[in-house]
Amino acid sequence: MEAKGKENGAAAMAAYYKGFDPAAYLQYNYTPPRADFGRKDSIVPWKLACLHRAFTEGDVSGELLVDIGSGPTLYQVLSGCEVFNKVLLTDFLEVNRKVLRDWLQDEGGYSLDWTPYLQHVCKLEGRRASAWTEKAAKLRQVVTDIIPIDVHRPQPVAPDALPSAGADCLVSSFCLESVSPDLPAFTRALGHIGRLLRPGGHLLLIGALGESYYFGGPGVKIPVVPLNEAEVCASLKENGYILIRLEVYTLPPDMRVGVDDVSGVFFVKAKKE
Ligand SMILES: C[S@@+](CC[C@H](N)C(=O)[O-])C[C@H]1O[C@@H](n2cnc3c(N)ncnc32)[C@H](O)[C@@H]1O
C-alpha cells in the first residue's frame, strides 16, 4: 500500500514533466536578469562562483563526475570539466538529453548560447575570456555520455552505466526538489543518488528554497517541494552525508520574474561518509 503511494507520487510528477519545454525553461531562467554577468547579485553568476570555489579548493578530485538531472543546461559542469577526465550527464527526459547532445555534437542551432557562461567561468579561473573556445572544446572532450535517469528508483541509472566503485563526485542543480512529490520523496531521492557516489566522494547540491511551483514551459506549472535550510541539512544527515558548507542566496525583488515563486537558492558542498 505504502509502496503504491510512493509510485503514484512519482508517476504524478512524471506526468507534469510531459509538457516540459527546454527552450522556454532556458529562456525563463538562463537569460537576464537571472543570468546577467554584469551584476554580482544576479542568480547565475552566484551559482557559477559557488561551483568554481567548490571545485578549486583542492579536496574534490578523481576520475568521474556525474551530473544528476542535467536538464537542458551545461553551466553546472563548466568548472568541474577542468577537474575530472570524465563527465556523465543525465536526465529523465529525452527532449533535454537531445538539447545537450546537439550542443556536444557542435552542430549549431542551440536553444541557448553558452558563450557568455563559458567566458565568465574562464574569467573566474584567471584566464582570458577568449579562452572560452578551449573550455567548450574541453567540455565536449570530457563528456562521455548523456544517459536516462530516474531519481525515484533505488538504482537511478542503468546498472552498467557507472564503474562499480561509483562516481568520485556528484553535482545536481534544481532537480530533486522539483521532481519529488513531498519532502520524504526528496530525502529518499537524495539517498538513491548517493548510491552512485563512492564513499568519501563529494556532493555539490544546488536547489530552490521556499519554492512551491515553477513553469517548465508556457502553462506548464510544475509543483516543487518548498524546502528550508534545516530540511536540506536533515535530509543530508539522514543519508550519511557530512556537510562541508551551506551557502544561501536570497533573490532580489527584480529576479522574481513570474516564472516561479522561489525565494532563495542553497548551495551545499558535502561528503559521503
Ligand atoms: C528544474 S529542472 C533542472 C535542470 C537543470 N539541472 C538546471 O539546473 O536548470 C529539473 C530536471 O529534472 C528532470 N527530471 C524530471 N523527473 C526526474 C526524475 N524522476 N529523475 C531525474 N530527473 C528528473 C527534468 O527533466 C528536468 O530536466
The ligand as an SDF file (V2000), in Angstrom:
LIG
                    3D

 27 29  0  0  0  0  0  0  0  0999 V2000
   14.1840   22.2580  -12.7530 C   0  0  0  0  0  0  0  0  0  0  0  0
   14.9410   21.2190  -13.9460 S   0  0  0  0  0  0  0  0  0  0  0  0
   16.6710   21.4220  -13.5550 C   0  0  0  0  0  0  0  0  0  0  0  0
   17.5300   21.4200  -14.7810 C   0  0  0  0  0  0  0  0  0  0  0  0
   18.9830   21.8380  -14.5940 C   0  0  0  0  0  0  0  0  0  0  0  0
   19.7140   20.9140  -13.7420 N   0  0  0  0  0  0  0  0  0  0  0  0
   19.1130   23.2460  -14.0320 C   0  0  0  0  0  0  0  0  0  0  0  0
   19.9640   23.4710  -13.1710 O   0  0  0  0  0  0  0  0  0  0  0  0
   18.4260   24.1540  -14.5020 O   0  0  0  0  0  0  0  0  0  0  0  0
   14.5430   19.6130  -13.3130 C   0  0  0  0  0  0  0  0  0  0  0  0
   15.0690   18.4970  -14.1960 C   0  0  0  0  0  0  0  0  0  0  0  0
   14.7640   17.2370  -13.5840 O   0  0  0  0  0  0  0  0  0  0  0  0
   14.4270   16.3250  -14.6230 C   0  0  0  0  0  0  0  0  0  0  0  0
   13.6030   15.2290  -14.0400 N   0  0  0  0  0  0  0  0  0  0  0  0
   12.2560   15.0880  -14.0330 C   0  0  0  0  0  0  0  0  0  0  0  0
   11.8950   13.9600  -13.3950 N   0  0  0  0  0  0  0  0  0  0  0  0
   13.0450   13.3630  -12.9900 C   0  0  0  0  0  0  0  0  0  0  0  0
   13.3400   12.1520  -12.3050 C   0  0  0  0  0  0  0  0  0  0  0  0
   12.3740   11.3400  -11.8660 N   0  0  0  0  0  0  0  0  0  0  0  0
   14.6340   11.8390  -12.0820 N   0  0  0  0  0  0  0  0  0  0  0  0
   15.6170   12.6570  -12.5080 C   0  0  0  0  0  0  0  0  0  0  0  0
   15.4090   13.8260  -13.1580 N   0  0  0  0  0  0  0  0  0  0  0  0
   14.1390   14.1700  -13.3980 C   0  0  0  0  0  0  0  0  0  0  0  0
   13.6790   17.1540  -15.6290 C   0  0  0  0  0  0  0  0  0  0  0  0
   13.6420   16.5500  -16.8880 O   0  0  0  0  0  0  0  0  0  0  0  0
   14.4580   18.4700  -15.5810 C   0  0  0  0  0  0  0  0  0  0  0  0
   15.4820   18.4590  -16.5160 O   0  0  0  0  0  0  0  0  0  0  0  0
  1  2  1  0
  2  3  1  0
  2 10  1  0
  3  4  1  0
  4  5  1  0
  5  6  1  0
  5  7  1  0
  7  8  2  0
  7  9  1  0
 10 11  1  0
 11 12  1  0
 11 26  1  0
 12 13  1  0
 13 14  1  0
 13 24  1  0
 14 15  1  0
 14 23  1  0
 15 16  2  0
 16 17  1  0
 17 18  1  0
 17 23  2  0
 18 19  1  0
 18 20  2  0
 20 21  1  0
 21 22  2  0
 22 23  1  0
 24 25  1  0
 24 26  1  0
 26 27  1  0
M  CHG  2   2   1   9  -1
M  END
$$$$
